[in-house]
């Protein structure tokens, strides 16, 4: 029995290494995703990112106040032609859908042009003809996109029946809201699949800020909108993350390093080790680790080592429960 | 729907139709005879068939493989009976159809060639017995079966059908135990039925299984937390040897055991398994324990959660291995397992 909301899509972590791997597997070349910890106030952090920056993905633990669009969404006939916006119809597809919202809107714009690859280009050509709701279904039903997405979560090696309680809990845990921000045709757009349409944040150069622009004008506009959104939370505790989609600096650095550029060689090293780490982490995400865990438990049992380990784990659990009780 | 199926002339082969309705499920299994103390296998090739008559009655049938004459023909009402594996019989694949409403019990032995799929047949049978869709949850279970059906170098030809001789041998032991447990059953006033056959108290559960455990049940990720103690255990030669044959295919690229153990992904997945076990009933848990080839579930599972039963199965396996290893060393000594003595740890 298929859960309609997930419709065969796994939940994914929000992680830059995962997103970078996902983009590459979708057939898009030379794009990297990084997580930033400041909203532009630490300019240094932002200046370190490679250019151009294609778009931002802002995600937060779902909250009704934060979920409201920055401005009323555009009606279909007011939406600029060629701007890709799709309603989110599949809950678990949100991360992939947010990435697509950035990638597909950078496919041609002169300055931001990226090679989205044959498959996504064909998907775009097909989806462009559809209304925003049908586009959401088109993403949900695209075998290729779904397979790439699902490859980052292990097959369910042990899943039992999806009980109603389990489903409800999963929904709650994974209720992250994803919003993409992209420059398009001289304006900045807020693309939220749960909203009724794209939101026009205005011309790229018109950030309403007292401080002089130190980042690209469109980024200032987008960051301003994100700051205002966060401001609605009244300082109450909230979880959010900001991912930056930009050009992958590695190919360029590699070219220069090979040509004998020592500065490029030095810059390259940390990038490569970051990539290696991401690949190792992605290998873990893709793997079904349950058989290994169970084999390990059995091997420990056969060697007579399991009992003390179980006893210790019990003791830790007992202490944890006690600790939780003592806390008000 | 049933009527349409059985009057459909295109339904073709006779084996697909029952004179009275529609076949819902059919698989290869032999029958067994139980005389109150001893179970003997009927060596004939047979099949179990579940069908629905066009009046809507649900039938559980057994017949010889190539015969059409039904030898056992039972009408079963939804929720009236359960199909479960007889965990006492470790070599054979013995199943029991047990009625909650009467003393009726029928034993069968699986003759399907692929042992790892027993759990799927079992699920399908119970789905039908409980009025669910025949394939409810089977897909997920099937993924699990595939995940655990990796090479098991320490075992013989896993998956081969057990021969009748092997089965009889295993059953002799089972028969004795059945008789023993039946006569020592403590429930006063209850006739010595085989209540205790499947998961009875006297079936060798560890001491802690007698009562609901007072200690909290930890997650499996907690049992495998890479601390000093687990590190010491991992350095034991016995553990390394037991792990070595299947380690490489199960390790993700660029990882060793320790890097996996330390990862949040491993923790998450073991937590998810633990949570699935916590919410599992004794039947589901028994299937998981069996699918993972850990051994058997102990008795009295009704009072405890599935995770607790899973941990107990591991501890039981450890004690069993311990006894066996000492049994090998002192082949003639009796009373192995009276004192709890740990095998000397190899510090290697």
HADDOCK unambig.tbl for C-alpha pairs under 7 A between the chains (distance, minus, plus):
assign (segid A and resid 156 and name CA) (segid B and resid 140 and name CA) 6.98 0.50 0.50
assign (segid A and resid 156 and name CA) (segid B and resid 143 and name CA) 6.91 0.50 0.50
assign (segid A and resid 157 and name CA) (segid B and resid 143 and name CA) 5.57 0.50 0.50
assign (segid A and resid 157 and name CA) (segid B and resid 144 and name CA) 4.51 0.50 0.50
assign (segid A and resid 157 and name CA) (segid B and resid 147 and name CA) 6.06 0.50 0.50
assign (segid A and resid 158 and name CA) (segid B and resid 140 and name CA) 6.66 0.50 0.50
assign (segid A and resid 158 and name CA) (segid B and resid 141 and name CA) 6.54 0.50 0.50
assign (segid A and resid 158 and name CA) (segid B and resid 144 and name CA) 4.80 0.50 0.50
assign (segid A and resid 158 and name CA) (segid B and resid 273 and name CA) 6.88 0.50 0.50
assign (segid A and resid 159 and name CA) (segid B and resid 140 and name CA) 5.49 0.50 0.50
assign (segid A and resid 159 and name CA) (segid B and resid 141 and name CA) 6.92 0.50 0.50
assign (segid A and resid 160 and name CA) (segid B and resid 137 and name CA) 6.71 0.50 0.50
assign (segid A and resid 160 and name CA) (segid B and resid 140 and name CA) 6.41 0.50 0.50
assign (segid A and resid 160 and name CA) (segid B and resid 141 and name CA) 6.96 0.50 0.50
assign (segid A and resid 160 and name CA) (segid B and resid 276 and name CA) 6.68 0.50 0.50
assign (segid A and resid 161 and name CA) (segid B and resid 137 and name CA) 5.50 0.50 0.50
assign (segid A and resid 280 and name CA) (segid B and resid 254 and name CA) 6.11 0.50 0.50
assign (segid A and resid 283 and name CA) (segid B and resid 252 and name CA) 5.69 0.50 0.50
assign (segid A and resid 283 and name CA) (segid B and resid 253 and name CA) 6.17 0.50 0.50
assign (segid A and resid 284 and name CA) (segid B and resid 252 and name CA) 6.05 0.50 0.50
assign (segid A and resid 284 and name CA) (segid B and resid 265 and name CA) 6.46 0.50 0.50
assign (segid A and resid 285 and name CA) (segid B and resid 265 and name CA) 6.31 0.50 0.50
assign (segid A and resid 287 and name CA) (segid B and resid 252 and name CA) 6.15 0.50 0.50
assign (segid A and resid 289 and name CA) (segid B and resid 266 and name CA) 6.12 0.50 0.50
assign (segid A and resid 289 and name CA) (segid B and resid 269 and name CA) 6.81 0.50 0.50
assign (segid A and resid 290 and name CA) (segid B and resid 269 and name CA) 6.48 0.50 0.50
assign (segid A and resid 290 and name CA) (segid B and resid 270 and name CA) 6.39 0.50 0.50
assign (segid A and resid 291 and name CA) (segid B and resid 147 and name CA) 6.63 0.50 0.50
assign (segid A and resid 291 and name CA) (segid B and resid 148 and name CA) 6.14 0.50 0.50
assign (segid A and resid 292 and name CA) (segid B and resid 250 and name CA) 5.78 0.50 0.50
assign (segid A and resid 296 and name CA) (segid B and resid 243 and name CA) 6.73 0.50 0.50
assign (segid A and resid 298 and name CA) (segid B and resid 294 and name CA) 6.63 0.50 0.50
assign (segid A and resid 298 and name CA) (segid B and resid 314 and name CA) 6.74 0.50 0.50
assign (segid A and resid 299 and name CA) (segid B and resid 239 and name CA) 5.57 0.50 0.50
assign (segid A and resid 299 and name CA) (segid B and resid 242 and name CA) 5.38 0.50 0.50
assign (segid A and resid 299 and name CA) (segid B and resid 243 and name CA) 6.22 0.50 0.50
assign (segid A and resid 300 and name CA) (segid B and resid 239 and name CA) 5.94 0.50 0.50
assign (segid A and resid 301 and name CA) (segid B and resid 314 and name CA) 6.03 0.50 0.50
assign (segid A and resid 301 and name CA) (segid B and resid 315 and name CA) 6.54 0.50 0.50
assign (segid A and resid 301 and name CA) (segid B and resid 317 and name CA) 6.29 0.50 0.50
assign (segid A and resid 301 and name CA) (segid B and resid 318 and name CA) 4.34 0.50 0.50
assign (segid A and resid 302 and name CA) (segid B and resid 317 and name CA) 6.87 0.50 0.50
assign (segid A and resid 302 and name CA) (segid B and resid 318 and name CA) 5.16 0.50 0.50
assign (segid A and resid 302 and name CA) (segid B and resid 321 and name CA) 5.61 0.50 0.50
assign (segid A and resid 303 and name CA) (segid B and resid 238 and name CA) 5.55 0.50 0.50
assign (segid A and resid 303 and name CA) (segid B and resid 239 and name CA) 5.72 0.50 0.50
assign (segid A and resid 304 and name CA) (segid B and resid 318 and name CA) 5.31 0.50 0.50
assign (segid A and resid 304 and name CA) (segid B and resid 322 and name CA) 6.59 0.50 0.50
assign (segid A and resid 304 and name CA) (segid B and resid 342 and name CA) 6.79 0.50 0.50
assign (segid A and resid 304 and name CA) (segid B and resid 343 and name CA) 6.77 0.50 0.50
assign (segid A and resid 305 and name CA) (segid B and resid 233 and name CA) 6.25 0.50 0.50
assign (segid A and resid 306 and name CA) (segid B and resid 315 and name CA) 6.61 0.50 0.50
assign (segid A and resid 306 and name CA) (segid B and resid 318 and name CA) 6.99 0.50 0.50
assign (segid A and resid 307 and name CA) (segid B and resid 315 and name CA) 6.02 0.50 0.50
assign (segid A and resid 309 and name CA) (segid B and resid 223 and name CA) 5.69 0.50 0.50
assign (segid A and resid 310 and name CA) (segid B and resid 223 and name CA) 5.44 0.50 0.50
assign (segid A and resid 313 and name CA) (segid B and resid 218 and name CA) 5.77 0.50 0.50
assign (segid A and resid 313 and name CA) (segid B and resid 222 and name CA) 5.47 0.50 0.50
assign (segid A and resid 313 and name CA) (segid B and resid 223 and name CA) 5.14 0.50 0.50
assign (segid A and resid 314 and name CA) (segid B and resid 215 and name CA) 6.62 0.50 0.50
assign (segid A and resid 314 and name CA) (segid B and resid 216 and name CA) 6.08 0.50 0.50
assign (segid A and resid 314 and name CA) (segid B and resid 217 and name CA) 6.17 0.50 0.50
assign (segid A and resid 314 and name CA) (segid B and resid 218 and name CA) 5.31 0.50 0.50
assign (segid A and resid 317 and name CA) (segid B and resid 216 and name CA) 6.43 0.50 0.50
assign (segid A and resid 317 and name CA) (segid B and resid 218 and name CA) 5.64 0.50 0.50
assign (segid A and resid 318 and name CA) (segid B and resid 216 and name CA) 5.99 0.50 0.50
